Amino acid sequence: MIELPEDEVRYLRSIRPERLDRAWEKGWRHFGPVFFRETKQPNRGRDCLVLPLRIDLGAFRPGRTQRKLWAKSGFLKAEFSLAAFGDEKEALFRKHVTRFTHHLPESLEHFLGDEPQRVPAPIHECRLTDGETLVAVGFFDRGERAASAIYTMWDPAYHEASPGILMVLHEIEWAKAQGLSWLYTGYYFREPSDYSYKASFHATQYYDWKGNWKPLDETP
C-alpha cells in the first residue's frame, strides 16, 4: 500500500515561474488561485489513486498513431496567445460539457479564475480552428522550466480528429520551442477512465507521492 500524503489546498493570487515548477514537481495543480494536491478521486463508481503525469520533452518521440494524426490534422490551424474569455469560447465550453454524464464542469472560470492573464500567473492558450470554426482550446501554464496543462475543451463534432491528443502534441511542440524540459499533462488513473489516452505519450512519467517521478510504463 502507498502511504499517501494528506490532501492540501492553498490560495495564491500570485506565484513566480520557478515556484510553479517546484509546485508541479510535488504533485500540485491549480484552478485559478486555488492550488491543490489530491491523491484520490472518484472514477466510475470507485475511489482511484490520482497519478500526476509529465512528459520528458527531451526524450519524447511521437508514436506511429500520433504521427498519422499529426499529418491528417493539417486542416486545423493552431494559434497560441495569452488566455482570455469570450463568447465563442463559452459556446465551445457548452458543447464540450455535453460529453459528460456526471461531474459536469461548472464553467470556464472554475478552471481559469477571474483574471487568467494575471492571476496567479499568466495563463496561455492554444486554439485550433477549422477555417472560421473554433474546434478546440487548450489552456496551460508556463513556469521557468516546464509548462502544465490546465484544461482542454473541444467540439464533440470533431471527435474523429482526436482533439485531446492533438492538443497535447501542439503543446509539446510549443514547450520544446520555448526551451522547456517538461510538460505536465494533468493526472491519470491506473483504472480505465477518460484520461487513459495520456498513457499513449512516450517518455511520460508519474509521481509516486513519495517525492519520485518514475516511467509510467513501470507503474506497479
ABEGO torsion letter per residue (X at the ends): XBBBBBBBBBBBABBBAAAAAAAAAAGBBBBEABBBBBABBBBGGBBBBBBBBBBBAAABBBBAAAAAAAAAAAABBBBBBBBBBEAAAAAAAAAAAAABABGBBABAAAAAEABAAAOABBBBBBBBBBEABBABBBBBBBBAABBBBABBBBBAAAAAAGAAAAAAAAAAAAAAAAGBABBBAEBBBABBBAAAAAAABBGBBBBAGAGBBBBAAABX
